[in-house]
């Protein structure tokens, strides 16, 4: 019974993103490292970021009253959205984002 959630999580992580181009070849070790290590680490960092954001949101609301009024937006982007994008929106094998914020393989 414990294997069913694990298999479901594995299937979710495998189908959560796809290669940007079908003709790009990734090595087995790149895919394995991404699925076994980087995606679960990204999921843990996303959960940790949500917790930190929830814990610091009262202070962020106070800090957001002072111009330029972007403390809350910056915190959401850094603590929640960055690990979320790394975990769920990047193609398999892409580990670094470019200056435009888009993940590229190499």
N, C-alpha and C positions, 0 to 999 in steps of 0.2 A: 504493500500500500504506500510505502514511502517513496517508491520509485515513480509513481504516477505524477506527483507534482514536479519532481525533478525532470522527468521526460517532457512535461508540459513547458517548464521554464526553458529547457534546452531548445525545444521547437520554437518557442516564442523568440528567443534570442537569435536563432538561425534565420527566421523569416522577418525579423524586424527591419533589416536593411538588406540591400542587394547591391551588387557591383554597379558602378556608374556606367560601365560599358561591358557588354557581354563578351567581347573578344579579349578583354584583359585577363591574363592568367596570374593567379596567385598561388604561391607555394602552399603546401599542406601545413607547414609549420606556421606560416603567417595567419592562416585561417584558424588553426587550432589555438594559437596564442590569443587571437582576438576573441574567440568564442569562450575559451576556458578562463582566461585571465582578465583581459581588458573590459569586456562587457560586464561581467559580474562586479569588477572593481568600480566601473562607472555607475552601475546600479546602486552599489553601496554608497558611493559619493553623492549620488542624487538624493538618496534617503537622508544622508547626513546633512546635506545642504538644506533640505526642506526643514529638518529639525532645527538647524541653526537659524534659519530665517524665521521660523515660528518663535524661537526663543528671543531673538533680537528685534522682532517687529515693533514692540512698543517703543523701544529707543529709536528705531528708525523712523517711526511716525513723528516723534518729536524733532529729530534731525531734519526731517523733510519739510518742516515749517520755514526753515531758513533758506533764502535763495541760494542756489539755483533750483531748489525743489526736486532734486533727482536722487536723493539718498535711497529711497525705497526702490526705484527702478534699477539703480546700480546694484543693489543688494540682490534683487530678484535675478538679474542677469548673471551675476557672478556666482551666487550660491545655488541657484536652482537651474537656470536655463543652460548654462555652460556644461555642467555634467549631464543634463538631459540630452542635449544635442550630441555630446560625445557618445552616449549610450545608445540612443534610439534613432538618430537621424543621419549618422555617418555611414558610408559604405564599408563593408567588411574589408579589413586590411588597411584602411586609411587611418593613420594615427596622428597626423598633424594637420592643422588647418592653416590655410594661407592667410595673408594679410586681409583678405576680404571675408574671412570667417568661414569659408567653404573648405571642407576636408578634401585633401588630395592624397593619392596613394604614395607618390614619391616626389 
